[in-house]
Amino acid sequence: MTASTPLTIDVISDVMCPWCYIGKRRLESALKSVPDVMVEVRWHPFQLDDTLPAEGKDRSQYLSDKFGGRERAQAVYSQISQAGKQEGIPFAFDRIQTSPNTLDSHRLILWSKADGLQNEVVERLFKAYFIDGEDLTQPGTLVQIAEDAGMEADLVEQLLETDSDLEKTKKQIGQAHEMGVTGVPFFIIDGRFAVAGAEKPETIAAAIMHAEATKAGEQA
């Protein structure tokens, strides 16, 4: 592998998926452990629940429909909270009032790619939802995230009022399903190796090193 050719890591995720937030942290830890490998991380859309209306659903109702109520949900989320703490994520699930349809969030991530700000936008979306309890269905929330990340907020505000890239985003989600992706996060390293789920940093790092070594071998 030449120094000018970064290893690509395609991350398929959904911003309402807590394990995707954990997976992002573990990927970052993995990358720190392999500093000599040049990597380009690219984010791709997925929807855990594409039946949610555009305005989202009341969180209590969502939890009732999915888990049979908050008590059963809390048992699930307590495990996620513990995993989050280990990665420095202070999940605040009780602050979430609306379970969002994430199509607009994914459009924002798509638009941020042109500015090289995908990672920043993804991070801010996760924080807004899981820590601050913000409503990701509100255009104002997404515009503020875009502005804070360094994007052109006025342009984002205008685009959100249209269907720009909506079908493209849906198509990309469909492509993930066609690839056999049924759960996220899902990491595709160098277009050749897949890591499914929020695996430990050392597992992701090992896959990265293997991809780097085998690609170098191919070019030798």
GUKOL-726933 format. One record per residue (C-alpha): residue in three letters; z, y, x. Coordinates in pm, whole numbers, padded with zeros to 5 digits, always signed. Layout:
    aa       c3       c2       c1
   ALA        Z        Y        X
...
// end
This chain:
    aa       c3       c2       c1
   MET   +00000   +00000   +00000
   THR   -00090   +00341   +00135
   ALA   +00164   +00621   +00131
   SER   -00054   +00818   -00108
   THR   -00064   +00542   -00369
   PRO   +00254   +00532   -00578
   LEU   +00369   +00220   -00755
   THR   +00346   +00275   -01130
   ILE   +00631   +00190   -01361
   ASP   +00539   +00212   -01728
   VAL   +00844   +00234   -01950
   ILE   +00802   +00148   -02318
   SER   +01099   +00287   -02509
   ASP   +01229   +00464   -02816
   VAL   +01456   +00769   -02801
   MET   +01678   +00631   -03078
   CYS   +01742   +00315   -02877
   PRO   +02074   +00329   -02690
   TRP   +01974   +00044   -02460
   CYS   +01672   +00250   -02357
   TYR   +01906   +00527   -02242
   ILE   +02105   +00269   -02047
   GLY   +01781   +00126   -01914
   LYS   +01676   +00469   -01790
   ARG   +01999   +00501   -01594
   ARG   +01959   +00154   -01447
   LEU   +01600   +00229   -01349
   GLU   +01718   +00545   -01174
   SER   +01982   +00345   -00987
   ALA   +01720   +00089   -00889
   LEU   +01489   +00358   -00756
   LYS   +01769   +00507   -00544
   SER   +01816   +00167   -00383
   VAL   +01449   +00148   -00276
   PRO   +01390   +00502   -00141
   ASP   +01096   +00396   +00075
   VAL   +00887   +00296   -00227
   MET   +00686   +00579   -00380
   VAL   +00699   +00541   -00758
   GLU   +00538   +00710   -01057
   VAL   +00729   +00655   -01383
   ARG   +00531   +00690   -01705
   TRP   +00683   +00683   -02053
   HIS   +00521   +00517   -02353
   PRO   +00620   +00514   -02722
   PHE   +00780   +00248   -02936
   GLN   +00954   +00265   -03273
   LEU   +01253   +00048   -03347
   ASP   +01215   +00136   -03714
   ASP   +00880   +00269   -03826
   THR   +00991   +00257   -04190
   LEU   +01212   +00564   -04151
   PRO   +01078   +00865   -04343
   ALA   +00961   +01171   -04152
   GLU   +01286   +01349   -04238
   GLY   +01492   +01055   -04116
   LYS   +01771   +00880   -04304
   ASP   +02137   +00955   -04352
   ARG   +02316   +00774   -04070
   SER   +02576   +00610   -04296
   GLN   +02303   +00477   -04521
   TYR   +02102   +00359   -04221
   LEU   +02398   +00169   -04078
   SER   +02476   +00020   -04418
   ASP   +02118   -00099   -04458
   LYS   +02094   -00237   -04104
   PHE   +02441   -00379   -04041
   GLY   +02608   -00389   -04379
   GLY   +02828   -00089   -04309
   ARG   +02991   +00118   -04037
   GLU   +03258   -00140   -03952
   ARG   +03005   -00406   -03856
   ALA   +02799   -00142   -03678
   GLN   +03101   -00028   -03478
   ALA   +03145   -00379   -03340
   VAL   +02789   -00365   -03208
   TYR   +02813   -00010   -03081
   SER   +03146   -00066   -02906
   GLN   +02969   -00305   -02669
   ILE   +02694   -00051   -02614
   SER   +02952   +00222   -02549
   GLN   +03114   +00010   -02279
   ALA   +02777   -00052   -02114
   GLY   +02705   +00320   -02138
   LYS   +03032   +00414   -01968
   GLN   +02938   +00196   -01673
   GLU   +02620   +00401   -01638
   GLY   +02787   +00739   -01690
   ILE   +02666   +00783   -02049
   PRO   +02936   +00911   -02289
   PHE   +02779   +00785   -02610
   ALA   +02905   +00979   -02914
   PHE   +02770   +00770   -03201
   ASP   +03005   +00933   -03454
   ARG   +02828   +01266   -03404
   ILE   +02495   +01129   -03525
   GLN   +02430   +01235   -03884
   THR   +02061   +01143   -03914
   SER   +01874   +00836   -03794
   PRO   +01536   +00986   -03704
   ASN   +01177   +00890   -03735
   THR   +01083   +00934   -03369
   LEU   +00709   +00997   -03389
   ASP   +00745   +01370   -03319
   SER   +00977   +01298   -03027
   HIS   +00712   +01068   -02884
   ARG   +00446   +01335   -02933
   LEU   +00665   +01573   -02733
   ILE   +00697   +01316   -02454
   LEU   +00319   +01272   -02456
   TRP   +00261   +01648   -02429
   SER   +00514   +01682   -02148
   LYS   +00309   +01450   -01928
   ALA   +00056   +01725   -01854
   ASP   +00335   +01937   -01705
   GLY   +00488   +01649   -01511
   LEU   +00802   +01680   -01723
   GLN   +00819   +01345   -01900
   ASN   +01137   +01230   -01731
   GLU   +01310   +01561   -01802
   VAL   +01207   +01562   -02167
   VAL   +01306   +01198   -02219
   GLU   +01647   +01267   -02065
   ARG   +01704   +01571   -02287
   LEU   +01598   +01380   -02599
   PHE   +01843   +01100   -02522
   LYS   +02124   +01348   -02455
   ALA   +02049   +01553   -02766
   TYR   +02064   +01247   -02988
   PHE   +02328   +01022   -02837
   ILE   +02570   +01276   -02692
   ASP   +02521   +01597   -02891
   GLY   +02434   +01432   -03223
   GLU   +02134   +01657   -03280
   ASP   +01871   +01586   -03546
   LEU   +01548   +01487   -03371
   THR   +01350   +01527   -03695
   GLN   +01399   +01905   -03683
   PRO   +01113   +02091   -03513
   GLY   +01357   +02353   -03387
   THR   +01551   +02086   -03198
   LEU   +01236   +01957   -03029
   VAL   +01113   +02307   -02946
   GLN   +01445   +02390   -02781
   ILE   +01432   +02068   -02580
   ALA   +01078   +02153   -02471
   GLU   +01181   +02503   -02367
   ASP   +01487   +02380   -02176
   ALA   +01270   +02128   -01994
   GLY   +01024   +02396   -01885
   MET   +00742   +02344   -02134
   GLU   +00562   +02618   -02328
   ALA   +00786   +02631   -02634
   ASP   +00549   +02844   -02842
   LEU   +00268   +02594   -02794
   VAL   +00494   +02301   -02879
   GLU   +00608   +02478   -03194
   GLN   +00248   +02527   -03302
   LEU   +00150   +02169   -03222
   LEU   +00443   +02024   -03417
   GLU   +00311   +02197   -03729
   THR   -00009   +01992   -03697
   ASP   -00096   +01623   -03676
   SER   -00207   +01667   -03315
   ASP   -00188   +01335   -03125
   LEU   -00012   +01167   -03416
   GLU   -00274   +00894   -03447
   LYS   -00287   +00858   -03068
   THR   +00088   +00801   -03061
   LYS   +00069   +00545   -03341
   LYS   -00215   +00370   -03157
   GLN   -00008   +00348   -02838
   ILE   +00280   +00198   -03036
   GLY   +00036   -00053   -03182
   GLN   -00086   -00140   -02833
   ALA   +00270   -00219   -02727
   HIS   +00298   -00462   -03018
   GLU   -00036   -00617   -02926
   MET   +00098   -00673   -02574
   GLY   +00381   -00872   -02726
   VAL   +00654   -00612   -02685
   THR   +00914   -00675   -02955
   GLY   +01212   -00500   -02801
   VAL   +01278   -00207   -02571
   PRO   +01322   -00093   -02304
   PHE   +01029   -00278   -02152
   PHE   +00923   -00205   -01794
   ILE   +00578   -00282   -01659
   ILE   +00567   -00257   -01281
   ASP   +00232   -00199   -01111
   GLY   +00061   -00325   -01426
   ARG   +00147   -00679   -01316
   PHE   +00515   -00753   -01358
   ALA   +00730   -00710   -01666
   VAL   +01104   -00659   -01697
   ALA   +01224   -00688   -02056
   GLY   +01547   -00523   -02158
   ALA   +01799   -00300   -01982
   GLU   +01839   -00529   -01684
   LYS   +02079   -00456   -01400
   PRO   +01956   -00214   -01132
   GLU   +01934   -00491   -00872
   THR   +01704   -00693   -01098
   ILE   +01473   -00396   -01150
   ALA   +01486   -00312   -00780
   ALA   +01392   -00669   -00688
   ALA   +01091   -00652   -00920
   ILE   +00987   -00320   -00767
   MET   +01014   -00457   -00413
   HIS   +00820   -00769   -00508
   ALA   +00545   -00557   -00663
   GLU   +00534   -00334   -00358
   ALA   +00521   -00625   -00116
   THR   +00255   -00820   -00303
   LYS   +00037   -00516   -00354
   ALA   +00055   -00439   +00016
   GLY   -00045   -00798   +00081
   GLU   -00348   -00767   -00144
   GLN   -00466   -00457   +00044
   ALA   -00399   -00598   +00390
// end
